[in-house]
Amino acid sequence: MNDVSMISEQEIPQEIRSRARAALLLPRQELASCMPIGIVRDTRGANLIAGNRYNNFSTSPYCALSWIIEGTCRMADNPNEKDPRLWPAFPKFAVSGPTTAPTLSWNDGDVYAITVGFLPDAWFALTGVSVKDIVDKNIDATELLSSEFQCCFDLFGANKDATQEFLKLQDILEPIWAQRRPSHAILPNGLVDWANRSLSQLATKGVGRSTRQLQRRIKQWTGLTQRELAAHGRGEELYKNYLEKRGQDDFSISQIAFENGYADQSHLGRDVKRITGLSPKQLDDLFDHEERFWFYRLLRDYY
């Protein structure tokens, strides 16, 4: 399978239709157990006002490589600094670890960027970079990755076709992954499946099998605690259920809470706020109309 699938190129909101775009890049099957998803964001020519240049992201268990091909993206790293122009610039080629809190960024102007996500255990097997050392961090990839990945640094360019460059990236990574792929690595059916398989593998790996030793291995392998892993899986299932039921006549947050095993609507609300930074009602109200939530709309098609 030597082609790449690009699906659901989105053009939101209506007034900039066909201008500000986001798209999913799906890898070939041989790499799907390593890097399950890629994302392209292109606002060139959209002339977004400053308030529409924010980007809201939920917590994530994935590691990532990102290329800021054109423009400047700035990351909110200080809750007391409200002026996004003073936020630190995101590296042009960055390694990002799993996140334990929702993140917010802002683009100085037009931006063209590509991000590729990696499952944490696959990331470590592929690169040798410890996941626990990059949690909640965005690091210049040229300072962190070995020379083996030097050819990836300038792979994407402003005048290059993103899908073709994504194919080249896969050509680079596929032989490395084939050599280093762990025996347990298969394409998971969602985060819950991946987390369960990872925990099962870790429980039988190594000489020590005490609870404390298991927790230590989980943290080393994924950068997250067992509780955080479970929360990511629960959040994904919740989002899938929300997308399925949203728009139906009998849709209600309380019903979603019941169907996903929450004690009550308040319990669900706390989980949603921890993952997204918003209440379920706020997220539902803003989902369709706020440009900053383009990532959530894109994941709708992925799921």
N, C-alpha and C positions, 0 to 999 in steps of 0.2 A: 504493500500500500504506500504509494509514493506521492500522494497528493495531500492537500490540506483543505479542510472544510472551513469556510467562513460562513457563519450563520447570523441571522437576526441583526443586520446593521440597523441601528436605531437612530432616529432623527427626532430629537426632543429638545425644546418644546415646539409647538406648532409654528410659532413665528419665525423659527430658524430651521424649519423643515428642510431636509437634505443638506444641511450645512454642518451643524455640530453632530458628530457621529461617534458611536461606540460599537464595537463588533467583537464577537468571540472567535478565537482561533482554536481549532481542535487538532491535536497532534495525531500522527499516524499511530496505529495500534501498537507498534513495537515500543513506543515511548509513553503510552497512556498510563502505565503503572508507575511512571516516574513524574511526568509533567502533564497533568490531566487537562490543563486549560491555559489559554493565552488570551489577552485582552488588548485591543487597540482603542485608543482614544484620540480623536482628531477634531480639534475645534478651529482649525485654520480657515479663515474667511468667515467665520460665524459672527464675529464682532460682538461677542458676549459682553454685557455690562459687568462691572466688577462683582456685583452680587450674585451673578450666575456662573462665576468662575470658581466657586467652591466645589470640593469633592468630598462627599461623605462615604466612609467605608466602615463596615462592621468589623468586629473582631475576626481574626482568621487564624487557623492552625497551620497555614501553608508558609513555606519559604518562597521567595520570589526573586527573579532577576528583572530589573526594569531599565529601559532605555528612554531617556527624555531626549527625543531626536530633535525637536524644535521647541523653543520657548523655555520658560522657567517655572518649575513647580515648587511651592514653599510649604513646609510642614508645620502645623501648629504644635509647638513643643512646650509652650508656657501658657497656662490658662489665664494668666494676668496680662498677657500681651494680646490686645484686641486688634491691632493693626496688622493685617496679613502681609503687608509690604515689608514688615520687619521680621517675619518668620524666616528661619534658615532655609536656604535653597536645598532641594532634594538633589543628591548626586546625579550627574548625567548618566552614569551607568552604575546601578546600585544593587546591592544584595540586601534584602529585607527578610527579617525573621518573623515568626508567628507573633501575633499581637494579642495582648491580654485586655485591651480596651479599644473602643471605637476610635478611629482616627479621622482627622480633618486636614485637608490640604487646600491650597489656593493657587491658581495660575496667574502669573503676572499679566499675561495676555493670551494670544493664541498658543496652543500647545499640541504637539504631536508626540505620542508616547506609546510604548508597548511594554506590557508586563506579562511574564510567564510564571505560573505557579507550579511549585514542586511539593509533593508529599514529604513531610519532614524526614522520615527514615530514608527515603529515596535520595533526598538532597545530601544527606551525610554520606551515603554510600557512593554517590556520584562525585562529590567534590571534596570530601574529607573535612569540610568545614563544620564544626560543632554547632548544632542547632541551639543548644542552651546558651551559647555565647552571643547569639544574634537576636534573641527574643526582644521585641519592641525596639529594634534598632534598624536604621537605614545606613549602610556603610558603602563607601566607594568600592565597587567591585574590583577595580584595578589594584587596590591595596590588599584585598582579601583572597582573591582567587589565584590559584597557581598559574604558571606560565602555560600550562596545558590548555587553559581556556582563553589565552591571549587573542586567538582568532575571533572570539565572540565580541571583543570589546567594541570594535567599530563595524559590527555586522550590519546594523540598521542605519540608514541614511535618509535625509530629507527627500531625496529624489528617487528613492528606491521603492519598489513594490513590497509592502509589508508581508503579503502572503508568500512571495518568493523568498524573501529573507528569512521568514519563519521556516520554510523548507530547508534552507541552508543551515539554520541553527540546529534543526533536527539531524541533518547529515553529520554535523559535528558531534552531537551528543549521543547519537544512537550507538556507535561502536564503543564508546566509553561505558555507556549504560549496559550494553550486552556483556561486557567484560566484568563489570562490578555489581551487576544486579543480584540482590540477595535471593536465595531460593524461595523465600516466602512471598516475594513481590509479585502480585497479580493486580489486575485492574479491579479496584474495589467498587462496590455498588453503593457509593455515597460514604460520607464521613463515619457514620455509625459502623458500617461494615469494616472500613479501614481501621478504625479505633479498636474494634473487637479483635480483628486479626492481629493487630500490633500487640495488644495486651496479651493475647494467647501466646504469641511468639516469645514475648519478653518473659512470660511466666515460666517458660521451660528453657530459657537461655541462661547460661552461666551456672556456676556452682551454688550460688546462694539463692534461696527461694523464700526468704523471710519477707514480710510485708514491707519493711523498710528498704531492703535491697531491691525489691521489685519497683518500689516508688522511685528509687534512685536511678534505676535503669530506664524507666519511663521518661524521667526528666532529661537524662542524657540523650536518649534516642529522639525524642520529639520536642524537647524544649519546654514542655508543658507538664503539669501534674495530671494524674488520672482524673481528678475532678474536672479540670479544665478541658481535657479531651472529651469527657462525657458531655460537658456543657456545649461544646461545639457541635457534636453529633445531634444533641437534642434540639439545638437551635436550627440546624439545617432541616430536620424533620418538621419542626414547627413552621418554618418558612414555606416548605413544600405544601403543607396542609393549608396554610393561609392563602397561598396562591390558587390552590385548587378550589377553595370555598368562596374566595372573594368574588363579589358580584352576584352570588346566588341570593335568592330571595330570603332564605333563612340564615344568611351569614350573620354571625355575632362573635365578638371576642370571647364571651363566656363559653360558647359552644366549642370554639377552637381550644380554649383552655381545657375543657373537659375531655375532648378527644385526644389531647396530647399528654394526658396524665398529670396535669397540674391540679393542685389542691383547690385553687379558685382563680378568679380573674386577676387578683392582686399578685398572686404568685407568678403567673405568666407575665404580668406587667414588669415585675422586677427583673425577670430573665431577659425580656426584650430590651429593657433600658440598659442592662449591663452589656448586651451585645451590640446595640445600635446607638445608645445614648438618648433614645427617644421612647416615649410611651407608645403602646400599640396604636392608640387613637391618633397621635401625632404622625406616626409613620404612615398610617393608612390615609390620612388627610393629605400628606405631602408627596406620597409615592408617585402619583401620576403627573404632578404639575411642577414640582421643583426640579430645576436642571441639576442641582447638586446630587440628586439621588439617581443619576443615570446608571450607576453601578448596580443598584438594586433591581432596576428594570431589566438590565442586561442578564442578571442571574435568573430572572423569571424564565427566559428562553432556555437557559442552560439546564434548568431543572425540568 
